[in-house]
Amino acid sequence: MITVIGLGFVGLTTALGFSSRGFKVYGHDVDPRRVQALRERRVPFFEPQLEGQLKKNLNKNFFIDVPSEKALKESSFVFFCMGTPHQKGGRADLSFLFQAVKDVLSAASQGRKTLGLVIKSTVPPTTALEKIQPLLERYALQGVRKIILANNPEFLREGNAWQDFIHPDRIVIGAENRQTAQRLACLYKNFRAPVFRVSLTTAEFIKYLSNTLLASLISFANDASMLAEAMGGIDIPTAFRILHRDRRWQGPRAGMADYVFPGCGFGGSCLPKDIRALKWAGREKGHTSSFIQEIINVNARVKYYAVERIQKVAVKKDTIGILGLAFKPNTDDIRESPSQEIIKILLDKGYRHLIVYDPRAMAHFKRECDLPVRYAASLEDCIKQATVLVLVTGWQEFVDAQQRYRHKKVVDLRYVLKPSGKGNSHEEG
């Protein structure tokens, strides 16, 4: 049996993923509104397939109204899936995680089974070994139940989390001894994915290594696209799509190619905070990474560059329609979305007539962002009211509607629209 603490994007996916594989899973979250929504079989954020899995598994293999003492007594593993947001300066805020670990240690003395604490939250390297293991050692002096510690980083893409969990490309288990790693690996024996057993700190570093590479690729593409625009005469999207044909990308359209394509910056719940946290963690150990700092710099610069592109076609009296508020398609996550910064810069530049639309993120944006913008009732409403359209998030809905923009000025910040009046690149056999 498994307890999952934190039922956000990662935690709910983890809980439902294990329950769909036949495990009995107890879920806990400190947010009463989130818990109530789940009781009503509603996922309080948009993530494809999760709501169907919630309806299928709730009160069968997945339970959210079991007292924590009972859940911990019956469980063999506790997965910690709470957020680790960044503090001022970039340091990861681990207070929610540490408090949850302390709460579990205080309540978990009962039970005959060895209890595995599994850190699935993204934490800076050395956190488990230097910060959490000492908590366990202090508990061992007064507790009667054996507690072990492991790290099991997640590699879930927002918008594709369910498939990523059910069909993982790799499973990483960090532990300081073989027995602990083997216990956790048993949970994944039916997932048909390679399992890599490494140290606690190595597992933590792998997660940051992955996110730093993705952020690097995005920033490389954005930096190169700004250079290409400055040179002029370059078909930017075609150049990148041909770049992706290199067989070293392991196929004609490998998933990694999505990160080496220009846009207007990366956002979301992972890359921005994890890049800053890794930079901070290095600084604490005496190393300053100019490379990581430049990733951050490029991601900031590209927002201003996007506004410069808008300024070339829009005057102050224009009504600018912002297409896309989520940080990427197929999610309603607006955390650090490029749209937020681009809108703020436009307002600072004196543009006062802004109307926004997103098929999924409107409610979140309106609730979380106190910005003087109008909210369109539909895509058609946004198109009708705007004199200039700016495509910020590459939703397929926006691509499919391109013909409806033909009489408008359009700034395609994602390079996903077909060039007006130009032939498209094609492959020849």
Secondary structure, DSSP 8 states (H G I E B T S, - for coil): -EEEE--SHHHHHHHHHHHHTT--EEEE-S-HHHHHHHHTT--SS--TTHHHHHHHHBTTTEESSS-HHHHHHH-SEEEE-----B-TTS-B--HHHHHHHHHHHHH----SS-EEEEE-S---TTHIIIIIHHHHHHHHTT-SS-EEEEE------TTSHHHHHHS-S-EEEE-SSHHHHHHHHGGGTTS-S-EEEE-HHHHHHHHHHHHHHHHHHHHHHHHHHHHHHHH-S--HHHHHHHHTT-GGGSSTT-GGGGGSS--S---SSSHHHHHHHHHHHHHHTT---HHHHHHHHHHHHHHHHHHHHHHTT--TTS-EEEE--SSSTT----TT-HHHHHHHHHHHTT---EEEE-TTTHHHHHHH-----EE-SSHHHHHHH-SEEEE-S--HHHHHTGGGGTTSEEEETTS-S--TTS-------
